[in-house]
Amino acid sequence: MSWRLRWSFVWQVARKELLSTVRDRRALLSSILLPLLLIPLFTVGLPLLLTQALSGQGQERQKVGIIGTLPAALRARLTSDSATDVGVLLVPVSDPVKAVQDGSVQAVLKVTEPLPIRAGQRAATVQLYARLGNLKAESGVIGKVRGVLDAYNSALVAADLKRRGVPADFLTPVRVQTIDASRPQEAASGQLAFLVPMFLLQFILAGSMATAIDSTAGEKERGTLEVLLVSPIRRAEVVVGKLLATSAAALTSAGFGLIGLLISGLVSALLLRGGAGKVADRLNSGGLNSGGLGGQLSVTPGGLAALVLMALSAALLLSALLIAVSIFARSYKEAQTYITPITLLILLPAVALQFSDFIGRGPALYAVPVINAMVVILDIVKGVLDTPMALLAVAVNLIFTGLLVLLAVRSFGREQVIFRN
């Protein structure tokens, strides 16, 4: 078998597969429309939604059950409004567990012994009943009540120190000032930066999937693959042509994904400049600012070049993998069942990237195909790109691409695979 490719035949095969993909409107929607909509939605809309939900808990007056007697000063602190939060509404209840479970109150304070009204008196315990695993309760009434109790304790101690003529900072001789030493780009990327590589790899997979399956199992199902293979085109040229077409579809989807990321960055910058009024204020207080949930995509020209190179290597690898797997299927539907585990193999590591700070960034991690692409893209987003490791990741992906192409060429030459129907 000759491995010298006649590129005119390769381009003819690639052109045929691309035309078939362009005619499929569903494939175009998944490659173009979804990246443009989903990435801004999740990188800007999701942080904004979470920020509004969490900040709204502070402005909501929750019902808190009360059993026993509270000191007047503590009751006043619980029910009064502060600069950031509104107070709670105290409601007498008899059964704390039942009251929380049936939703009549969001929490219950049970006082079983007299509470001190100044420091130095016998300490007492207050029981707080609430749904501890409930995010709404944790971010709202639980934090609010605990904050008031802590402030009440501090006020008692401060009043006692003042009576004794002791400075208020007597109990805190050493103060800690925390300074963010992160790179500016890393600080601006936010806590949801792991979504960027996850979305890009998912869109690369989604963009290549339709073309890869249609050009292999789809052609077998329609009976057109045999016609192609009896033509004077070599098997290697057929495989490379299909690989180029599949990679082009994958890169198209990834390209629109990058455009979606740029749109997200522009929207974030607009909101953070104050152009959106109250929305910007919410974002500045914890939505898309440094240390917030979301982030601003800010990539240098060198980082953008590395991002394109990494996306190209990942597209080639995933396209070769899909072609090598799909050729074994008897039908389009069967090929989809084969590819489902591949989707999970990408999704699970992508979700695990949110814990990337706990993972050692040694050469071994960058030598794992596909996963290395997600790690490098995350490094680019955070501004901590290690160029030698990125080149190692690209080289590994290209090597595995070559091995998968060899496997696909061999499969295209086996009659028991081609005529499996």
N, C-alpha and C positions, 0 to 999 in steps of 0.2 A: 504493500500500500504506500503510495506517495504522499508525503506530508507537505509537499510544496503547494501552497494555496494559489488558486487562480482567482484573484480578487474580483474580477468581473462577475464570476458565478456567485461568489460570496455576497456581493452587493445585490444581485438579483434575488437571492433567497431572502436577504434581510428586507429588501424593498417589498417583497410579496407579503412577508409576515407583518410589516408595519402597516401596509395598506389594509390588511385584515383587521388589525387592531383599531385603526382609525375608523373603520366602518362600524365598530361596536360602540354605540353611544354609552352603554353602561361602563365600559372600560374608560372612556374619556371622562365621564363624570367622576369616577373613583380616582383618576390620576390628576385631574385639574381642579374640579370644584371642591372635593372634600378637603384637600390640603389647605386651600385658601380659606375655608370656613372653619375647620376643626382646630387648626393650630391657633389662630387668634382667639377662638372661643375658649380653649383650655389654658392658654398662657396669659390671657388678659381677663376673659370673662369669669373663669373659675376663681382666680384670686380675688377679683372684685366681689363676686358673690359670697365667698367665704368671709371676706373682710366686712361686708355689710351685715352678714348673719352674726358674726362674732361681736361687732361693735353694737349691733342692735340689742344684744342681751344687756348691755350696760344701761340702755335707755328704756328698758322694759321694767315695770314695777311688778316683780314676782310676788306671789303669795307664799309666805313662810308660816307654818304652823308653830304654835308656842304652847309648851306645857310647863307650868311653873311660873316663877316671878323673876323678871329681869330688873336689874338696877335702872333707875330712871335715865342715867347718862348713857348706858348701853342701848336702851330702847330708843332713845332719841337719835343715837348714831345710826341705828339700823333703819329707821324710818325716814330720816332726813336725806335730802338730796345733796350730792357733792358736785364738784366742778366737772367730774367725768361720768359719774353714775347717778342714777336715781335710786332712792331708797326702796325698801321692801314693804309689803303690807303684812302685818302680823295678824294671824287668825288663830283663835283658840281651837285646839283639837284634843281628842282624848286618846286615840290610837295612832301613834306616829307612823307605824309601818303601813297600816291600811290607808291613812291619809295620803301618803306618798304614792302608793301603788295605784289608787283609784284616780289620781291626778287632781284631787281637790286642792292640794298645795304642792309646790315643787320641792320643799324641804321642811323639816321640822326641827326646832330647837327644844330640847328637853332639859330643864334645869331641875336636878334632883337635890341640890343643896344650895344654901345661900351663897351668892356670888360676892366676892370682895368689892368694896367701893373705893379702896385705896390700897397702895402697895404695902406689903408687910403683913396683911391679914392672911388667914389660912387660905391656901389655894383651893379652888373648886374646879369641877369638871362639868362642861356642857356637852351634851350628846347631840350630834348633828346627823339627822336621818336624811338621806337623799339617794338618788340613783347614781352611784359613783361611776358606773360605766357609761353614763349618758353624756354625750359631748355637749348637748345644749345645757344640761345642768352644771357640768364641770366648768364651762366657759361663762356661765351666767350666775345663778344663785349661789352655788357652792363657793366660787371665788369671791363673790361679793360679801357673803356672810363671814368667811374666814378673814377677809381683809378688814372688815369692821372689828372683829374680835381682836385681831393683831393690833389695830390702831387703838382700841380700848385699853389693852394691856400696856402699850407704850405710853399712853396718856397718863395712866395711873403711876407708872414708874417715873415719868418726867415730872409729875406734880410732886411726888415724894422727894425727888432730888432737889427740886426748887425750894421746898420747905426746909431742907437741910443745908441749903446754900451750896450745893454741889453743882458744877456745870452740867449741862444737858449731855455733853459728849463724854461724860465720865465713863459710861459703859462701853463706849466705842473708841478706845484710844488709837486704834489703827483703822484707817479708812482705805477702802479699795476703790481705785478708779480704773474701770475697764475701758481699754482703747482697742478699737478694731484694727488689727494689723493685716487684714486681708488685702489682696490686690484690689484696686478699684473695680475691675471687671468682675472679679470673683464676688465681691460684696454686692454688686448691682445685679448679678444673675439671679439671686433669690433662691428660695428653698425648693421651687418647682423646676429648677434647671434640668433635672433628670428627664423631664418630659421632652426636651428638644431631641436628644438622640433616639428616644423611644419612638417619637412620631416620625422622624426621618427614616429610620430603619423599617418601620411598619409601612410607610408609604412606598419605599423602595420595593418591599416585598409585594405590596398590593399592586403596584404598577407593573411589576414583572410577571405576576401570577397569571393574568389572563392571557398574555402573549405566549408564555411558556407552555401552558396547558393546551391552548388552541393549536399551537404549532407542532405538538407531539401527539398527545392522546386525542385531541380534537381531529387532527388529520387522519389518525388511524380509524377513528369512528366514522369519518366521512369517506374513507377509502382513497384519499388523495395522497397519502404518504408514499404508497407503493409506486404511484406514477412519478413522484419526485425522485425516488431512489433508483428507478430504472433509466432515468435521464443520464446524460453524460457528465453529471455533476458528482464529484467525489463525496464520500460520506463526511470527511473532515470539513469540506467546504459547506456542506449542508448544516453541520453542527455549528460552525463558526458564524454562518449567516444567521441562523436562528438565535445564537447567543448575542450577536450585535443588535438584532431587532429587540430582543427581550431586554437587554441592558439599556437601549435607547428609551424604551417605554418606562423602565424603572427610573432612569435619570430624569425623565420628564416629570414624573410624579414627585421625585425628590426636589427638582427645581422649583416646582410650584409650592412645595413645602417650605423651601427657603424663602420664597416670596411671601408666604404666609407669616414666617418668622419676622421678616423685615416689616411687614404691616403691623405685627404685634409690637415691635420695637418703636415704630413711629407713633402708634396709639399710646403706648406707655409714656413716651417722651412728652406727647401732647398733654396727657393728663397730669403728669408730674410738673409741667410748667405752669399749671394752674388754669389751663384753658377750659377746663370742664367744671369749674366751680366747686361745689360740694363733693363731687366725685373725686376730684383731685385731692381735696383735704382728707378724705377717707383713705386714699391710696398712700398719701404722705405719712399717715399715722399708722401704717402697717400693711399696706396692700402690695405695692410694687416698688417700694423703696429698698434701700440696703437693709438686709435682714428680714425683709417681708416675705410673703408667700410667693408673689410673682417676681418678675425681674425685667430688666431691660437687656435686649440682645445687642451687645456691642462687640463686634469682631474686627480685628485689624486686617489689613490687606493680606498679610502673611497667614493669619488664621483662616481667612476666607479661602485662600489657595489650598491650605491644608484640608479644609472642610470639603472642598470640591474633589480633591484627590482621594480623600477617605470615602466619600460617597461613591466615587467611580469604582474603587476597588470593591466596596461592599456590593454595588450593583452587579458587577461582573461575577462575583462569587455566588450571590444568591440566584442570579439568572442561570449560571451553570448548574447549580444544585437543583433548581426546579426542573431544568431540562433533563438532567440525568435521572431524576426520580420519575417525572411524568411519562417518560418514554416506556416505562414498564406497565403503565395502566392500560386497560382495555378500552376505557371510555373517559369522557370528560369528567363525569361524576366520580368515577373511581380515582382519577388523578387528584381531585379535590380532597378525597379522604386521605390520600397519601401525604398531601401538603399540610393538612391540619396540624400534625405534630411539629412541623417546621415553624409554623406560626407561634406555637407555644414555646418552642426553644428560643425564640427571639423575645417574646413578650415577658417571660419570667425573668431573664437576666436584666431586661430593660427596667422593669419595676424595681429590681434589686439595686439599681443604680442610686436610688435615693439614700442607700446606706453606703455609698462609695467611700465616704470618709473613714469607714472602718476597714476598708479593703486595702491591703498592701499593693502599691503600684509598681511591682517588680516586672522584669522582662517577661516572666511567665504569663502574666495577665495579658500583655500585648501580643502574645504569640497564640492566643486562642482565637480562631477565626470567628468573624461576625461580632463577637463580644468585644474584641479589640476596637472595632469601628465605633461602637457605642461609647467606650471609655475615652477614645481620642476625641470624639465630638464633644463629650462632656468637658474634657480638658480645654478644648477650644473655647467653649461657651464661658467657662470660668476663668479663662486667661492664664492657664497654667500648662500650656502645651509644651511637651517635651519632644523636640524635633526628632532625635534618634529613635525614641519609642514609637512615634508616629510613622516613621519610615519602616521600622520593623513590622508594624501592623499592616502597612500597605504591602510589603514584600510577602508576608505570610498569606494574606488574602489572595494575592496573585498566584502564589505557588499552589494553593488549594484550588484556585480556579483552573489552572492548567491540569491538575490531576482529575478534576471532575469533567473537563472537556475530553480528556483521554478516555474516561469511563463512558461518556456519552457516545463518542465515536465508536468505541467497541460495541456498545449496545445497538447502535444503528447498523452495525454490520452483522448482527446475529439474527437469523431468521426466526428463532423461537421467541425473540422479543418483538420484532417488527410485525410478525404475523400471529401475535398472541390471541387475536380475536377468534 
